[in-house]
Amino acid sequence: MEPIPAKRRKIEHPRKGAEKALSSAPPTALSRSRAFILEADELLEEIRLDYGTTLEGVDGLLHKIKGSIEAIDSHDSISLVEASSKLEKKHLIRVPEPRPQPNSNYKVAFAQPAQFNVVGSYVSKTMVKTQKGHGVDMVVVMPASIFQEKDYLDMRYFYKRAYYLAVITASLQKDLEGVADLSYELLNGNPLCPVLSVRPKPTAGAEPETTRLDYRIRIIPCAPIDFFPKTKLHLGAALLRTGQEEDAERTEPTPFYNSTLVAEGSFLAYLRLLRQAEKKCPAFKNACILGRVWLQQRGLGGDVSEGGFGHFEWAVLLAILLQGGDNGGHATLSTSLSSTQLFKAFIQFLSVTNFTEKPCVLGQGKGDIDPDADAGPVIYDSVRHLNIAFKMGSWSATLIHHHAKWTRSLLNDKAADQFAPTFILKADHPMHNFDLVARLEYDNAYDGASGTDRRGKFWSFGDKIYRVLRRALGDKELGERARLIHIQVPRFSAWPLTKSHGTQEKPVLEIGVLFDPVNMARRVDRGPADGLNAEEVEECESFREFWGEKSELRRFEADSTRETLIWDSTAPFNLCEEIMRYILALHLRVGQTGKNLAFFGNGFTPLLPFKTSDLGVYNAARKDFSTFERDVRDLEDLPLHVRQIAPVCPELRHTSVKPPSSGDSKSGPRPMETVISFEASGKWPESLEAIQRTKIAFLLMIGSLLEKSKPGHIKTHIGLEDVKSETENLAFLDVTYASGASFRLRIHSDLEETLLERQVKDRTLEQHDRTAATTLLATFRRIYTLLPLHGQMIFTFVTRFPALSPAIRLLKHWFNAHKLSSHFTEEFLELAVLHVFLLPYPWDAPSSASTGFLRTLLFLANWDWRAEPLILDTAGDMQATERAAIGTRFEAWRKIDPSMNHTVLFVATAGQDPSGVGYTALNGEAKPSKVVAARMTALAKSACRVIKEEGVSLDPRRLFVPSLRDYDVLIRLNTRIAKSTLKTYITDDPEEAAPVGRSKFKNLDGRTGQDALPLAQHPVEVFLRQLNEAYSGPLLFFHGAADDAIIGAIWNPQMQKRSFRINLPTSYKPASGSNGDEEGEKDGVVEVNREAILAEIARIGADLVEKIDVKGAQ
Amino acid sequence: MPSCPPTLGDFSVLPISIPPLPSFPRAVVHYVYVRRNAPKIPTANDSRSLFLTNVPVDSTERHLRGLFAALVGTGRFEGVTFEDERKNTNSPAALQPAEVARLLAQNKKRKREEEDSERAKEDVAAQLPKTWTRPLRGSGSTAVVLLADEKSAEQVLKAIAKLHKSKKYPTWGENVGDQVPRLGSTWLKAHNRLSYPDKDVLQSALDAFSVVFARREREAIETAKRLRSQPDEDGFVTVTRGGRNAPARSSEAEEARKKMLERAEKKKEELTDFYRFQHRERKKEEQAELLQRFEEDRQKLASMRQQRGKFVPEA
């Protein structure tokens, strides 16, 4: 072998400096995930409970309880009726018997508990500050002596357990009087297992300590270990009688009852399992805390009503995965992983395992799971013979599966902020989670539907609904309409000792549906084909059986005859409602009156006149545009070859609040804006002014050519822009078709950009000229480069996400309603919504307008625009370096301009505008300014608060009510006059004609038969612009859409009294303040002459302004 | 009505009472501040003109004429120049091909008077039609009023001083009547109409412009030529573009530069990782960068920690 050449050996040098430090850093290469680890550590630090101070006195209380229980006298078996009446008489305590009431007189007894133990998160120290209720679980193991082996049958065990609990309660009530409040509650909402809750009273006299936590101790009686034969308690066993009679058959399997019994006997086994895991894996506890936060933020918990998967289930499952079964099997997870790694791995596990579809068996034993048994979600711990998921419903298993999938894709997304959506954001609001929420008032008539399994009638009924809906909306053959169906059952609250059982809050079931936006819009369902062979016949039979009369045979193309369902509604929401109403009424006789079944989530649609025909209108506008494009391209005598005609207005990308209207009789045509660019040419003159003039000549030429090419069909007008200097774009061409469509054309000249660039760089020019050139260049790039690209991009996404267009329109409507839209570019609003679709975490991309809109509000409320740029990866291939460059640019802006006078919102897209200011600046000014951006955040925050407080029953109109009280001045416009300004005629000078009045006779009216001029700009917008130009200093105006009849304004608080000088920024009057006139005279102090300014506005507006209201006046 | 000081600095305070309107039914006083005109560069008319600041936004010549008539009687007022008209850069008079503008700046020459006036005429012809019947003045802006003679100016200032004693303030918009274009909806409608000028008018403005522009360009070339051959007072000849060969267009030059850069870029790319040490150094740099980013993350975290609430899950 050759010796290693010298050059190569060099690499083997000892590592030093940077390399060494790097290797000691956490073992991850990516910046994002590193940040995630650091942030998660910080979170753990922040929410850790200080057990010493906050839970002081718990141990003392526990000892006291133990002592009290140990002092209870045992007694031999007496009949339950006798015993409970004795308790009631002596201690005023009812036995919390689970329902149904026992129908035979069982014998009950009391003996000393076999064992006491404190279990749960108190001992493992995994409680956190932010959890909902802090509970310390104390397990009291009942002695085997008071039970018989057959007690596992027919709830006998549970009656005895209830009595045992009542006896303990009686004793504690005596011993803890004045120290603690006692009440009954259900263990995890399981109606079979009442427990006693001991809530310590604040010590009388002592100051209310803020550090002490409001906790409760739950006393949980449980079965002696391994008392009941596990083999008899398998999931398929039927242990309950179906009827009330003694001799009724036990036929239906009772998986929930059986699993509860197993769980009763395995508290200590699981305690042991968790202790082992804690010992073996140092990061186990923290991983559990992370899991607890993750579950809690998604509204998931151990309670049956919260989905039945909480911290305990998380910890146990994780422990089993770390252990890998007792029989020497390989551990799934390594104990040397860190807490975040464990968390990620576990999320991965949850996202690939669907407990509902396939039972998940852990450990070596096969488990005695009958694959056909319909036991719901199964996570079978074969060592302890327990289905850990026994409290879960199929829906909660699906929900957790989806949440895990979403979180996993978040954790794989290097671009997104991984931490906040995973742990900080609350993602349990039904209106954020689901596209449709239905509320079903439970009627006692449904009682018959509940099965024998003792999970409570609401749950059983919910399960029935779920199965029906799952088949109706989630049929894979037809094409899944719903991605997710969720049932929220009412939860049980605690109840006083004097009652035997609690009541559920309100008998209302909430059904949430998450759409598949494409399939949900389907109006015709094609079922199985009608055929002759047995299989086909059977399929059709079952289809007809399920869908009832709605199913009919129809013939389709290719000669196939199929069972078919035809629905009447058109919009996805209405379709879903129709189907749900039909199928629930058919199978469960629900909601036939329409009164006890209410639907929510569609409330936003009537706010905007959303019509299903809107899509057609938009498409028609696109089609008109392509006609226009072809007409221009077909012109033969143009001196330059047309390269591109690009639309730059929201109407042509499906995002305008109102769909484009062609041929509105009340107003002149409102042209849709487009930009035309030609092949590169050396013929443009080398002067900005001359280029602008050449463009006008060009437009004149295009206009006359167009009119000639289609005489009678096309009318063109050259319009002048309202500009200040000759170097800006001076004119546009409005092309109106006889059909009503109209377009506005502006010419892109590439030389203009070059000249402007040169001016910006030219150091010999004066500073203000260079600033002006910079502004012009930004405007140029915006109109001719950014907007065409943006339009293209949004249009692509609108076709990809059906819910995007309505969500954008809703958001724009919201900005209009709150008079913010005059301060924002429409493109920014579109990007804000698009952001929620592209980075939808912690959810998936919204599938309806309302979820898209509500989540956008949530985003706007949470976006800290002072410290974070908004970066959109529209092409999906943004490089990390590019992202970093944008971040650097953002920081540079903040450093240059820390008070945010020029750059406020920073929005960058990779392909369109990496500069970050193209969308949020207009004519050299920040759009919006800092004040307005802060107002946007405040309004979004309060909207989110309302949404949260009101829940499902929110009246969506409330979000759109502007608060006019916030403005100092309200300028109320006369809507009638405003409308009259929409039509002008070339022959008709408003100056002369107006006072005379129009001729009564149509045929004498010069305007008859003449077409109105297009609107160069909406007159109200022109008015607002003039006001803004005249009073940009003292007043800040707020206005919504063009037809908004009220302009709000606030005074600039920074314009106070000042000393007099020549160039005052606005109208001032000599100050006559409280300091007296003398002083004012001496210093020559002046103050803003507010009344004179308002009087000026009244004069400018003349008949257009109906009234000017001043805050505080009258 | 609050009393106000008769003067502020060297300005006389001229209060004007504004009649109430139905939409804003309050009687208001607007204050205009007046003094003798004393611009930095004196002109012949300075003695008979007055400098006004804080004129109302809806001021027109008519309005001011009425105002001065109320103060000192008719026949004294000659004209007014508003702030936005004075520093008017709108006219194509400022138009120069950029190259020439710079050359001329070095070599300013006074033009002859008559030539100037003829050119002014051409410039007016080249201007685009106006789109506003009545432009607004900026709030708090200034104006210069030209009066008949010096005495009138004196009288105006005296009349203003007297106002403060009599408290009979002149009314805004008196004696104006229908002679000014109206504001409000009429104004907005007229604007929309004026925004769409007649095509022939537009075409003639364009033609006039191209005449002006062609002449300017010609002049520019001549000036450049002249400069090329004329030594200045120190005996130096300015070197300008355009020798024997025609000058390169700047756009061509830019393109050539772009091409050159591209070529350089390509060459550079070919040579990266050519040697082993390059590869190693690059690796080293990457690692250093990674380390730096780690450090940045830590700092960011520290700053996040300072804003409390970032790490507490929402309730």
Interface residues (C-beta under 8 A of the other chain):
Chain A: K7 I11 A18 E19 A21 L22 A25 A29 S31 R34 A35 L38 E39 E42 L43 E45 E46 I47 K129 T130 V293 Q296 Q297 F423 I424 L425 K426 G668 G682 P685 E686 S687 E689 A690 R693 I696 A697 L700 G703 S704 H717 I718 G719 L720 D722 K724 S725 E726 L730 D734 L751 T754 L755 R758 Q759 T764 I977 A978 S980 T981 T984 Y985 I986 D988 D989 P990 E991 A994 L1013 P1014 L1015 A1016 Q1017 P1019 V1022 F1023 Q1026 E1029 A1030 Y1031 G1033 P1034 F1060 I1062 N1063 L1064 P1065 T1066 S1067 Y1068 K1069 P1070 S1072 D1077 G1080 E1081 G1084 V1086 N1089 E1091 A1092 I1093 L1094 A1095 E1096 I1097 A1098 R1099 I1100 G1101 A1102 D1103 L1104 V1105 E1106 K1107 I1108
Chain B: P2 S3 C4 P5 L8 G9 F11 V13 I18 P20 L21 S23 F24 R26 V28 V29 H30 Y31 Y33 T53 N54 P56 V57 D58 T89 N90 P92 A94 L95 Q96 P97 A98 R102 L128 P129 T131 T133 L136 R137 G138 S139 G140 T142 P181 R182 L183 G184 S185 T186 W187 L188 K189 A190 H191 N192 R193 L194 S195 Y196 P197 K199 L202 Q203 L206 F209 S210 F213 R249 S250 S251 E254 R276 R280 K284 Q287 A288 L290 L291 R293 F294 D297 R298 K300 L301 M304 R305 K310 F311 V312 P313 E314 A315
